[in-house]
Each structure stands twice: as C-alpha cells, then as structure tokens.
Amino acid sequence: MNERQGSWLPRLQEVGERLAEEWITARRPRSDAPAPRELRASDDDRERIAQVLQAAHADGRLTMEEFEERLGTVYAARTLGELAGVTADLLPAEEQPLKLDGRPVSAFFRKEQREGRWVVPAELDVTAMFGTTRLDLRDAILQNHRVVINATLVFGGLEIHVPEDLEVVRVTKDKTVRLNKQPTEPGAPVVEVRTSNFVGEVKVKEPPRRKRRR
C-alpha cells in the first residue's frame, strides 16, 4: 500500500528531533548552574501568574476557595518552579505565563519558536534543518550575563528577536561578527551564537531606534 504523499514528514521530524537531542545531551558537559526552576522569582513574575488566576476565577475554572489558596501560594513563592506549577492545569503548555523548558530547540522541515517569559539557559542548543528556529528574547530571562547558543543550521535559519541593550555576536571558526546594527551600552548582556552550518543564516531583529531629543 502506498503511503499518502507527505505523510513521512512528521515521522522524519520526530526522528530527527530525538536524535538531535540525544546527541546534544551526550556531548554536553555537566553544569553546576542552577536549573531554570531554581531561579528566583520577581514581583513581575508573581503578577503574571496572579493575572492568570484572576481570569480562571472569573470564568469559573477556579472556585473562590481555590483562587485564594493558589494566590497565597503565588505570593509566598520564591522560585520560578514554584510559580509555574500553580497554572499547570489552567493553560496549555504554549500559553503558560512562565516557560521553564531548557531543552534544545529543533526545527526539521518546519518553524519552531520560543517566546514570552521563558528562561534562556547558559548554553542552548539549536538545530534547524530545512526549517527556521525563532528565539524571542524580548521578555526572556537570561540565566547568565553571557549566553551561548550552539546553532547547527542545515539549509535552515535562526532568527533572534532582542530587546534594547542586548548584544548578539556570531562566532565561527575564523572570525567573530557583531550582528546588531544599533549600539549597545558597555557591559550589556551578550548572546554568543556559535554556528556550524551548511547554507544557513542568522538574523537579529531589533526594536526601532529611539529618536534623540533635540
């Protein structure tokens, strides 16, 4: 029996992602850096969770008793992991107000992205094969002042959206190139993109330049 045209793509994507993750995990050295779940929560993070709880109470998903209990947990929480668990059963994974998934980002014949309030680990592995990975850092939490992205691009692309004063440099075997077009402040956080690519590109999307006051 002939398979329907294109039905092999999902299988190829799944196999490719699994192999990429296994290969990356095997070669990555162990780190003493705290896991994303162990990072300290800010007041803004607590407010994000509280807003989700208020909406869930308003539409009847939480009773008043449940709402008050979870709200108490939110304002007593010290880490991002404690906060993330409060809304786990209220929203699907892609809509969670906090995303603590530090696994590699892989795009095989498709587009994959990370956005919103998420933790960028000290070292993140990205793979794009005939696809595009999009990393939105405008509302992200950087685990280190200098973050390393190991990008393997095979006829694929990496697109990075940055806030003001976040510098991005691309490091290859023979040179280092600054990818920002706008200036950044001295001592600004740095994202170092180390690339191994075959006809791949890295793009940086910056906010509009501020107009200087006269």
C-alpha positions as CSV (number, residue, x, y, z in Angstrom):
1,M,0.0,0.0,0.0
2,N,1.4,3.4,-1.0
3,E,1.7,6.0,1.8
4,R,-0.1,9.3,1.2
5,Q,2.3,11.9,-0.2
6,G,3.9,13.9,2.6
7,S,2.9,11.5,5.4
8,W,6.6,10.7,6.0
9,L,7.4,14.3,7.1
10,P,6.0,14.1,10.7
11,R,7.9,10.9,11.2
12,L,11.1,12.3,9.9
13,Q,10.7,15.4,12.1
14,E,10.2,13.2,15.2
15,V,13.2,11.0,14.5
16,G,15.4,14.0,13.7
17,E,14.4,15.8,16.9
18,R,15.0,12.7,19.0
19,L,18.5,12.0,17.5
20,A,19.5,15.7,17.8
21,E,18.5,15.8,21.5
22,E,20.3,12.5,22.3
23,W,23.5,13.7,20.5
24,I,23.4,17.1,22.2
25,T,22.8,15.6,25.7
26,A,25.7,13.1,25.2
27,R,28.3,15.7,24.4
28,R,27.2,18.4,26.8
29,P,29.4,18.8,29.9
30,R,27.7,18.7,33.3
31,S,27.0,22.2,34.7
32,D,26.7,23.4,38.3
33,A,24.5,26.3,37.2
34,P,21.0,26.3,38.9
35,A,18.2,24.8,36.8
36,P,15.6,27.3,35.4
37,R,13.1,26.1,38.0
38,E,15.5,27.1,40.8
39,L,15.9,30.7,39.7
40,R,14.4,33.3,42.0
41,A,11.0,34.8,41.0
42,S,10.4,38.5,40.7
43,D,7.4,40.5,41.6
44,D,6.6,40.9,37.9
45,D,6.6,37.0,37.6
46,R,4.2,36.7,40.5
47,E,1.9,39.3,39.0
48,R,1.8,37.3,35.7
49,I,0.6,34.2,37.5
50,A,-1.9,36.2,39.6
51,Q,-3.5,37.6,36.4
52,V,-4.0,34.0,35.1
53,L,-5.6,33.0,38.3
54,Q,-7.9,36.0,38.3
55,A,-9.1,35.1,34.7
56,A,-9.6,31.5,35.7
57,H,-11.7,32.5,38.7
58,A,-13.7,35.0,36.6
59,D,-14.7,32.3,34.1
60,G,-15.5,29.7,36.7
61,R,-12.5,27.4,36.3
62,L,-11.4,28.1,39.9
63,T,-13.7,28.5,42.9
64,M,-13.1,31.3,45.4
65,E,-11.5,28.9,47.8
66,E,-9.2,27.6,45.1
67,F,-8.4,31.1,43.9
68,E,-7.4,32.3,47.4
69,E,-5.4,29.2,48.1
70,R,-3.4,29.5,44.8
71,L,-3.0,33.2,45.2
72,G,-1.4,32.6,48.6
73,T,1.0,30.1,47.0
74,V,1.9,32.7,44.4
75,Y,2.9,35.5,46.8
76,A,4.8,33.0,49.0
77,A,6.7,31.5,46.1
78,R,10.4,32.1,46.0
79,T,11.4,30.3,42.8
80,L,10.1,30.2,39.2
81,G,9.4,26.5,39.6
82,E,7.0,27.1,42.5
83,L,5.2,29.7,40.3
84,A,5.0,27.6,37.2
85,G,3.2,24.7,39.0
86,V,0.3,27.0,40.0
87,T,-1.1,27.4,36.5
88,A,-0.1,24.0,35.0
89,D,-3.7,22.8,34.8
90,L,-5.2,26.1,33.7
91,L,-3.5,26.7,30.3
92,P,-1.8,24.5,27.6
93,A,2.0,24.4,27.6
94,E,2.4,27.0,24.8
95,E,0.2,29.6,26.7
96,Q,1.8,29.3,30.1
97,P,2.9,32.6,31.6
98,L,6.2,31.1,32.5
99,K,8.1,28.6,30.3
100,L,11.0,26.7,32.0
101,D,11.7,24.2,29.3
102,G,15.5,24.4,28.9
103,R,15.6,21.6,26.3
104,P,17.2,22.1,22.8
105,V,15.2,23.8,20.2
106,S,14.9,21.8,16.9
107,A,13.2,22.6,13.7
108,F,13.1,19.9,11.0
109,F,11.2,20.9,7.8
110,R,9.1,23.4,9.9
111,K,9.3,26.5,12.1
112,E,9.9,26.2,15.8
113,Q,9.9,29.0,18.3
114,R,10.4,30.1,21.9
115,E,8.7,33.3,23.1
116,G,7.1,35.0,26.0
117,R,8.5,34.8,29.5
118,W,11.0,31.9,29.3
119,V,14.4,31.1,30.8
120,V,17.3,31.1,28.3
121,P,19.8,28.6,29.8
122,A,23.5,29.5,30.0
123,E,24.0,27.2,27.0
124,L,21.3,26.5,24.5
125,D,21.5,24.1,21.5
126,V,19.5,25.0,18.4
127,T,19.1,22.9,15.3
128,A,17.4,23.9,12.0
129,M,17.3,21.6,9.1
130,F,15.3,22.9,6.2
131,G,13.4,24.9,8.8
132,T,13.6,28.0,11.0
133,T,14.1,28.5,14.7
134,R,12.8,31.7,16.2
135,L,14.0,32.8,19.6
136,D,12.2,35.8,21.1
137,L,14.4,37.3,23.9
138,R,12.4,40.5,24.5
139,D,10.7,39.1,27.6
140,A,13.0,36.3,28.4
141,I,15.2,35.7,31.5
142,L,18.9,35.1,30.7
143,Q,20.4,32.6,33.0
144,N,23.9,34.1,32.6
145,H,25.1,37.6,31.6
146,R,26.7,35.8,28.6
147,V,24.6,33.1,26.9
148,V,26.0,30.7,24.4
149,I,23.7,29.4,21.6
150,N,25.2,26.4,19.7
151,A,23.4,26.6,16.3
152,T,23.5,23.8,13.8
153,L,22.0,25.0,10.6
154,V,21.5,22.8,7.6
155,F,19.7,24.8,4.9
156,G,17.9,26.4,7.8
157,G,17.8,29.7,9.7
158,L,18.0,31.2,13.2
159,E,16.0,34.3,13.9
160,I,16.7,36.1,17.2
161,H,14.4,39.0,18.5
162,V,16.2,41.1,21.0
163,P,15.3,44.0,23.4
164,E,17.4,47.1,23.7
165,D,20.9,46.7,25.0
166,L,21.3,43.0,24.3
167,E,24.3,42.3,22.1
168,V,24.5,39.4,19.7
169,V,27.7,38.1,18.2
170,R,28.2,35.3,15.7
171,V,31.3,33.1,16.2
172,T,32.7,30.8,13.5
173,K,36.0,29.1,13.2
174,D,37.8,32.0,11.7
175,K,36.0,35.2,12.9
176,T,33.6,36.9,15.3
177,V,31.0,39.2,13.9
178,R,28.7,41.6,15.8
179,L,25.1,41.1,14.4
180,N,23.4,44.2,16.0
181,K,23.0,47.3,13.9
182,Q,22.3,49.5,16.8
183,P,24.8,50.4,19.6
184,T,24.5,48.8,23.0
185,E,25.7,50.0,26.4
186,P,29.1,49.0,27.7
187,G,28.7,45.9,29.8
188,A,25.4,44.9,28.2
189,P,24.4,41.2,28.2
190,V,25.8,39.2,25.3
191,V,24.3,36.3,23.3
192,E,27.1,34.4,21.6
193,V,25.9,32.3,18.6
194,R,28.4,29.6,17.7
195,T,27.4,28.2,14.3
196,S,28.0,25.0,12.4
197,N,26.1,25.4,9.2
198,F,25.6,24.4,5.6
199,V,23.9,27.2,3.8
200,G,22.3,28.6,6.9
201,E,21.8,32.2,8.2
202,V,21.4,34.0,11.5
203,K,19.2,37.1,11.6
204,V,18.8,39.6,14.5
205,K,15.6,41.6,14.8
206,E,16.0,44.8,16.9
207,P,13.4,47.3,18.3
208,P,13.0,50.5,16.4
209,R,15.8,53.0,17.0
210,R,14.8,55.7,19.6
211,K,14.7,59.2,18.3
212,R,17.1,61.5,20.1
213,R,15.7,64.6,21.7
214,R,16.9,67.9,20.4
